[in-house]
């Protein structure tokens, strides 16, 4: 199974964004900025299906 560099890089970017949004949500929660927490949590939840779609596309490529 040969992986393309483009798919791997996209998944790495998704992982980085997920970590960044999680960290920002925790930081905003600590400082009682609950609206920001909800925004970052929603953005984090939107990244997960996108990462699954990228993974499935890369998995099925031969």
C-alpha positions in Angstrom: 0.0 0.0 0.0 1.7 3.1 -1.2 0.5 6.4 0.4 0.7 9.7 -1.3 2.5 12.5 0.5 -0.4 14.8 -0.1 -2.8 12.7 2.0 -0.3 12.2 4.8 0.4 15.9 4.9 -3.4 16.7 5.0 -3.9 14.3 7.9 -1.0 15.9 9.7 -2.5 19.3 9.2 -5.9 18.0 10.5 -4.2 16.6 13.6 -2.4 19.9 14.2 -5.6 21.8 13.9 -7.4 19.4 16.2 -4.7 19.8 18.9 -4.7 23.6 18.4 -8.5 23.9 18.7 -8.6 21.6 21.8 -5.9 23.7 23.5 -7.7 27.0 22.7 -11.0 25.6 24.0 -9.3 24.5 27.3 -7.6 27.9 27.6 -10.9 29.8 26.9 -12.7 27.6 29.4 -10.1 28.5 32.0 -10.6 32.2 31.5 -14.5 31.8 31.4 -14.9 32.7 27.7 -17.7 30.1 27.2 -18.7 31.4 23.7 -15.2 30.8 22.5 -15.2 27.3 24.0 -18.3 26.4 22.1 -16.9 27.8 18.8 -13.6 25.8 19.2 -15.4 22.7 20.2 -17.7 22.9 17.1 -14.7 23.5 14.9 -13.0 20.5 16.5 -16.0 18.3 15.8 -16.1 19.4 12.2 -12.5 18.4 11.7 -13.2 14.8 12.6 -15.4 13.8 9.7 -13.1 15.7 7.3 -10.1 13.6 8.6 -12.1 10.4 8.2 -13.0 11.3 4.6 -9.3 12.1 3.8 -8.3 8.8 5.4 -10.8 6.7 3.5 -9.9 8.4 0.2 -6.2 7.6 0.8 -7.0 4.1 2.0 -8.9 3.3 -1.2 -6.3 4.7 -3.6 -4.2 1.9 -5.1 
